[in-house]
């Protein structure tokens, strides 16, 4: 996918209610808001987002509070607080029309919350290996929830992904951002992690589906961080079939930024065309 220089992300530092907020911006066209995963920042996705901007979108990629030099939130982290923060930022940068909301991992939960608490912000919702399905292991009678998953199991799964040859180039980016965020805002990283581990957004997804919000759910077949049971629970709640990316781990969009950009823009273009024809 072509990446002209004018589609490269430009980084901005501003303030929201006196607190620092950092975001990347590129391109021109309908707004697309990309929300990053836990422990990372918008800069982690700097290779993937310019291609999306070059396809005709105004990409806005904020560093969520407590990550990537954006000031942390006070008190407990909640999806409502994070959704309000994103809403304030979009007001600040002059976004008036509904945006395509795209979230990876933890950012998928935040994107869902933005669409739920601020419906006027959402043109569509795309969740990539996202949290929110809550189910860890599906059972015949009772499902086990992600909140029951031991922390050591989370810790063992993510490093294994980077043993793959095609993921090794991603490891320095992940380590840089994770270590930097942990050193700068350790409390925020922990609070956001607890929110992610306990996230159950199935009711919100069901309501968004009832509102008619176009929703796409992507999941990598080799993801061991967000299990298949979570993905299936989200698809069921949203009434969406879901799309499985073959042989892709939790951070596949970092390892294959061009493939991710092409898949996302093709999906959004189809949705936009269908929407325009429906209105006509």
C-alpha positions in Angstrom: 0.0 0.0 0.0 1.4 3.4 -1.0 2.5 5.7 1.8 3.1 9.2 0.6 5.0 11.4 3.0 2.0 13.6 3.6 0.2 10.6 5.0 2.8 10.1 7.7 1.6 10.7 11.3 2.2 14.2 12.7 2.4 14.1 16.5 0.7 16.8 18.6 0.7 17.6 22.3 -2.2 19.5 23.8 -4.1 19.8 27.0 -7.6 18.6 28.1 -8.8 20.2 31.3 -5.2 21.2 32.1 -3.8 17.6 31.5 -1.4 16.7 28.8 -2.9 14.7 25.9 -0.8 13.4 23.0 -2.1 12.2 19.6 -1.0 11.4 16.1 -2.8 12.7 13.0 -2.6 12.0 9.3 -4.5 12.3 6.1 -7.7 14.1 5.1 -11.2 12.7 4.7 -13.8 11.1 7.0 -12.4 10.7 10.5 -11.0 7.4 11.7 -10.1 7.1 15.4 -7.6 4.4 16.2 -7.2 3.3 19.8 -4.1 1.3 20.9 -3.6 -1.8 23.0 -2.7 -2.0 26.7 0.9 -1.1 27.5 1.5 0.4 24.1 0.9 3.8 22.6 -0.2 5.2 19.2 3.4 5.3 18.2 3.5 1.5 18.2 1.3 1.5 15.2 3.1 4.2 13.2 3.9 1.8 10.3 0.2 0.8 9.9 -1.7 4.0 10.1 -0.1 6.1 7.2 -1.4 3.6 4.7 -4.9 4.0 6.1 -4.6 7.8 5.8 -3.4 7.5 2.2 -6.6 5.6 1.4 -8.6 8.7 2.2 -9.2 8.9 5.9 -8.3 11.5 8.5 -6.6 9.2 11.0 -6.5 10.3 14.7 -4.5 8.1 17.0 -4.4 9.3 20.6 -2.2 8.0 23.3 -4.7 6.9 25.9 -4.4 8.4 29.4 -1.4 7.1 31.2 0.3 5.9 28.0 2.6 7.5 25.5 3.1 10.7 27.6 -0.6 11.4 27.9 -1.4 12.3 31.5 -3.0 9.5 33.6 -6.6 9.6 34.9 -7.2 10.2 38.5 -8.7 7.3 40.6 -10.1 4.1 39.2 -10.0 3.5 35.5 -13.4 2.9 33.9 -14.5 2.7 30.3 -16.9 5.6 30.9 -13.9 7.8 31.9 -11.9 6.7 28.9 -14.8 7.2 26.6 -15.4 10.7 27.9 -11.7 11.5 27.5 -11.8 10.4 23.8 -15.0 12.5 23.3 -13.3 15.6 24.8 -10.2 15.1 22.5 -12.4 14.8 19.4 -14.2 18.0 20.4 -10.8 19.7 20.9 -9.5 18.7 17.5 -12.7 19.8 15.7 -14.2 16.4 14.8 -17.9 17.0 14.2 -19.1 14.1 12.1 -19.3 10.4 13.2 -16.0 8.6 13.0 -14.9 5.1 12.1 -13.8 3.7 15.6 -11.1 1.1 15.4 -9.6 -0.5 18.5 -6.9 -3.1 19.1 -6.9 -5.2 22.2 -7.6 -2.9 25.2 -8.3 -0.1 22.7 -11.2 -2.2 21.3 -12.8 -2.0 24.7 -12.4 1.7 24.7 -13.8 2.0 21.2 -16.8 0.0 22.2 -17.3 2.4 25.2 -17.0 5.5 23.0 -19.8 4.1 20.8 -21.9 3.2 23.8 -21.6 6.4 25.8 -21.3 8.8 22.9 -23.4 7.3 20.0 -23.0 10.4 17.9 -19.3 9.7 17.6 -19.6 6.3 15.9 -20.0 5.8 12.2 -18.8 2.2 12.5 -16.9 0.0 15.0 -14.0 -2.3 14.2 -12.6 -4.5 16.9 -9.2 -6.1 16.4 -8.2 -8.9 18.8 -10.2 -6.9 21.3 -11.2 -7.4 24.9 -14.8 -7.3 26.0 -16.1 -10.8 25.5 -15.2 -11.7 29.0 -15.2 -15.5 28.4 -11.9 -17.3 29.0 -13.1 -20.9 28.5 -16.5 -21.9 27.3 -18.1 -24.8 29.2 -21.1 -27.0 28.6 -22.9 -25.5 31.6 -20.9 -22.6 33.0 -18.3 -20.4 31.2 -15.1 -19.5 32.9 -14.5 -15.7 32.8 -11.3 -13.9 32.0 -11.4 -12.3 35.4 -10.7 -15.9 36.7 -7.6 -16.3 34.5 -4.4 -16.3 36.6 -2.0 -13.4 36.1 0.8 -15.9 35.4 -1.1 -17.3 32.5 -1.5 -13.9 30.9 2.3 -13.4 31.4 3.2 -16.7 29.7 1.1 -16.2 26.6 2.3 -12.9 25.3 6.1 -13.6 25.1 5.4 -16.8 23.2 4.0 -14.8 20.3 7.3 -13.1 19.7 9.2 -16.4 19.2 7.8 -16.4 15.6 10.3 -15.2 13.1 7.8 -12.7 11.5 7.1 -11.2 14.9 10.6 -10.6 16.0 10.9 -7.2 14.4 7.9 -6.1 16.5 9.4 -7.0 19.8 11.7 -3.9 20.2 8.6 -1.7 19.6 6.5 -3.5 22.2 9.3 -3.5 24.8 10.1 0.1 24.2 6.6 1.3 24.8 5.7 -1.2 27.5 8.8 -0.4 29.6 8.5 3.4 28.9 4.9 3.4 30.0 5.6 1.2 33.0 8.4 3.5 34.2 6.4 6.7 33.5 3.0 5.8 34.8 3.2 2.4 36.6 -0.1 3.0 38.5 -2.0 3.9 35.3 -0.7 0.8 33.5 -1.8 -1.4 36.4 -5.2 0.2 36.7 -5.8 -0.1 32.9 -4.7 -3.7 33.1 -7.2 -4.5 35.8 -9.9 -2.9 33.8 -9.0 -4.9 30.7 -8.9 -8.2 32.7 -12.4 -7.7 34.1 -13.9 -6.2 30.9 -17.3 -7.5 30.0 -18.9 -5.5 27.2 -21.3 -8.0 25.8 -24.4 -6.1 26.8 -23.0 -2.9 25.3 -22.2 -4.7 22.0 -25.7 -6.2 21.9 -27.2 -2.7 22.4 -25.0 -1.2 19.7 -26.1 -4.0 17.3 -29.7 -3.1 18.2 -29.0 0.5 17.3 -27.8 -0.6 13.9 -24.1 0.3 14.3 -22.0 -1.5 11.7 -19.6 -3.7 13.7 -16.7 -5.8 12.4 -14.8 -8.1 14.8 -11.4 -9.4 13.7 -9.4 -12.1 15.5 -6.1 -13.8 14.8 -6.2 -17.6 14.9 -2.9 -17.8 16.8 -3.9 -15.3 19.5 -3.2 -16.7 22.9 -3.7 -13.4 24.8 -7.4 -12.9 23.8 -8.7 -16.5 23.5 -11.1 -17.8 20.9 -13.9 -18.1 23.5 -13.7 -14.3 24.0 -13.9 -13.6 20.3 -16.9 -15.9 19.9 -18.7 -14.4 22.8 -18.2 -10.9 21.3 -19.5 -12.1 17.9 -22.6 -13.6 19.5 -23.3 -10.5 21.5 -22.9 -8.2 18.5 -24.7 -10.5 16.1 -21.7 -10.4 13.8 -20.1 -13.4 12.1 -16.6 -12.2 12.9 -13.5 -12.5 10.6 -10.6 -14.8 11.5 -7.1 -13.8 10.3 -5.3 -17.1 9.6 -2.0 -17.8 11.5 -2.1 -14.4 13.1 -1.2 -13.6 16.7 -2.4 -11.0 19.1 -0.2 -8.3 17.6 -0.5 -9.3 14.0 -1.3 -5.8 12.8 2.1 -4.7 14.1 3.9 -7.5 12.3 1.9 -7.0 9.1 1.0 -3.3 8.9 0.4 -3.3 5.2 -1.9 -6.3 5.4 -3.8 -4.8 8.3 -4.2 -1.4 6.5 -5.4 -3.1 3.3 -7.9 -5.3 5.2 -9.2 -2.4 7.2 -9.6 0.1 4.4 -11.3 -2.5 2.1 -13.8 -3.3 4.9 -14.5 0.3 5.6 -14.8 1.2 1.9 -17.4 -1.6 1.5 -19.4 -0.3 4.5 -19.2 3.3 3.2 -20.5 2.3 -0.2 -23.3 0.3 1.2 -24.3 3.1 3.5 -24.3 5.7 0.7 -26.4 3.5 -1.6 -28.8 2.8 1.2 -29.3 6.5 1.9 -29.7 7.1 -1.8 
